[in-house]
Amino acid sequence: MMGLAGKSAIVTGAGAGYGAGIARRFAQEGARVVCADINEEAARSIAAEIGGTGVRCDISDGASVKAMVDAAGRFDVLVNNAALTQKPARLAKIPEAELDRLLAVNIKSLYHMAVHALPVIRAAGGGSVINIASIGALRPRPGMTWYNATKSAMITITQSMAAELAPDKIRVNAIAPVVGRTAMLSHMFGDAVDEGVARLMSTIPLGRLAEPEDIAAAAAFLASDDAAFITGVTLPVDGGRSVS
């Protein structure tokens, strides 16, 4: 499998979870991969494993994004995977500081990428942007309103970006995963992860959570030339959650 041979990619949140899975798959497909993560040690560990480059990046901070882009050099694929979730809570019960951080990481980061990363892809003659949204944007769950809202915004931004950037030969698509066994589960459910997972699995027709490899396979397709005529779509990778 060398469907990404000759391509260079940045994957944010590549130190663990879906991001690490995407970085590994891209490297297997022949891409040069820059692994970006707020946890520099984790980013460098995955990069060392796949023969890529690991850099620290806080995607909510414009200066940090610029430094990451400068370190990456030329690239034509960008995967906006890094994100935060929230602990389940009623609408007015989320602390304001937590909400502000959620908005900064999940939404404002796309602005920083537009400012600093998109010019590099444009200069490369075009490429692919893949935004990792959530099935919660399409099938919202109670108690996750603000997280769901950030991912809904990401889908709308994806569609708008796709229309605006098409003349630059930049394709923009989103993936909407169902929840997987990542660090987000512990943040959501604390000590009650097993009970939370059981509730979630009961809503997924294929009877399991998402694996990093599931999301990575979709990302590899959308980044490849096989998807050269696909832009502005949101691809659910959710085991049927969106139709249950």
N, C-alpha and C positions, 0 to 999 in steps of 0.2 A: 504494500500500500504506500504509494508515493504521490498521492493526489495533491499535496501541498509543496511539492519540490519547487525550489526557487522562490518561495514566498518567505517573508519575514513577518513575525507576529509579536504583538504585545498582548499578554494575558494578565489582567489585574486579578488580585486575590488568588494568585497562583500557588500560594504556599500550602494550601490544603483544599480538601473538598472538591467541588466541581472544577475550580480553577486549576488545581493540580492535575485532575483528570484530563482537562482540555489541553494543558501544556504537554502532558505525556503523549496524548494522541497526535497533536500537531507535530511533535518531534518525530514520532513514528511515521508520519505521512511526509516527512522530508523538509518541514519548515524549520527555519531558524527562529528560536523562541526566546523572547525576553520575559522572564517571570517577575512580575511586580507584586509586592505585598507590603502592607504596613509592618509585618514581621519580617525584617530583612533576613534573619537567620533561616526562616522557613523558605523564603524565596530562593536564597542561595542553595539550599539543600536540594530543592526540586531541580533547579538549574544544573547543579552538578550531576544529578542523576541522568538528565536528558541531554547534556552537552549544550546547554543554553547559557543565558546570562541572567543573574539574579540582581534585582535592585529594590531598594526600599521606596515605597510611595504611599503617601496618605492622599487618596484621591479626592478628599474634601478640601485640599489645600492647593491653590493654583501654583504656588512656587514649587511645591513638591512634584506636581504633575509635570511642570516644565523641566525640572531636573531629570525626571525619569525619561521623558521624551528625548531630551538632549543625549542622555546616556545610551538610549536605544539606537540612535542613528537612523538609518533607512528602514522603513517597514511599510507594508501594504495591507496588513490585517490588524484590527484592533478588537479585542474581546473585553467588553466592559462587564466583568463578572463580580468584582468586589462589591459587597453590600452588607448592610446590617438588617437584622430583623427586630421585632419588638416582643416583649413578653405579652401574652394575651391579657387584655385589659379593656374595660369599658371606655367609651369615647373620651371622657374627661378625666380618666384616671392615669393616663400616661404622663409622667413628669415632663414639663415644658422643655427642660434641657435635653431629655432623651429624644423628644420630637425634633428639636432643632438639629441634633446630630444625625438623626435618621434622614431628614430632608437634605442635609449637607452631603452625606455619603451617597445616598441612593439617587438623588436628582441633580443637585448642583455640580456633582462630579462630572456629569455629562457636559455641562457648560465648560468646565476646565479642559476636558478632552477636545471639545470643539475648538477652543482657543489654541491649544498647543499641539494636539495630535493630528487633527484633520488636515492642517496645512502640509504635514509630512506625507500623508497618504495622497493628497492632491498632487504634490510635487512628484510622487512616484508614478503618476499617470493613472491613478485610480486604485481601487481595492475594495475591501470588505470590512464593515463594522458590524459586530454582533453584540447585541445587548441582552444580558441574561435577566429576564423579567421573572415572572412567577405565575403559576396557574391561579394564585390568589387574586391576580388582576382580572381574571376572566370569570372565576367562580369564588367570590369573596367569602371568607369565613367570619362569623361574629368574633369580636374580640381582637381582630387584627386590622382594624380599619385603617390606621395610619400607614402601616406597612403595605397593605393592599393598595392604598392610594399612591404611594411612591412607585409601585410597580405598574399601576395603571398609567401614571404619568410617563413612565419609561416607554410603554407601548405607543402612546400618542406621540412622544418625541421621536421614536423610531420611524413612525409613518411620515411625520413631517420632515425629518432628516432625509428619508429616502427620496421624497419628492424634490427637495431642495438640492440634494447632492448628485442626483442622477446625471445632470449635464457634466459633472466632473468625473463620471464613471466610477463613483463610489456607491456601492450597494450597502444598504443598511437593513438588517433584519433583527428580529428578536426571537429568543427561545423562552418558553414559559414552562419551567419544570414544576413538577409536584415536589413536595418536600423529600429530602433524602437524609441519610444519617451523616450529617455534617455538624460542625460546631454550633450551628444555629439551633439545633434541637435542644441542646443544653441551655442555651439562652432563653428559649421559649418556655421550656417545661421544668427547668431546674432539676430537682431530685425526682421528679415524676415523669422522666423521659419514657419509660416503658409503657406507662398508662397513656401518655400522649400519643406514642407511636401506634398503639392498639386502636385508638380512636381514629387516627388518620388513615390507617390501613383499611378500616372498614368502609371508607369512602372511595377507595381506589379499585376499580373493577379487576385489574390484573393482579391484585392481591399482594403488592409489595411496594416499598418506597423506591424512589429513583436512586440509581447508582451513578457515580461520576462518569463511568463509561457511557451511560445512556446519553448524558448531556454532551459529552465529548464527541460522540458519533454525529450528533446533529450539528454541532459547531463545525466539525471537520467538513461536513457536506456543504454547509452554507458558506464556508470560507473558500471552497474549491471552485474550479472552473465549471464543474458539473452544475453549479447553481448560478451560472453567469447571467441568467435571465430572470432571476428571483430577487426582488427587492421590495421592502415595505411590508413583509409578512411577519406574523407572529406564529411560531411553530410550537404547539403544545407538546411537551414530552412528559406525559403525566399518567401513563397507565390507564387512560380512560376517565380520569377524574372530571374532565371538562364535559363529558356526556353522561355522567352518572347522576 
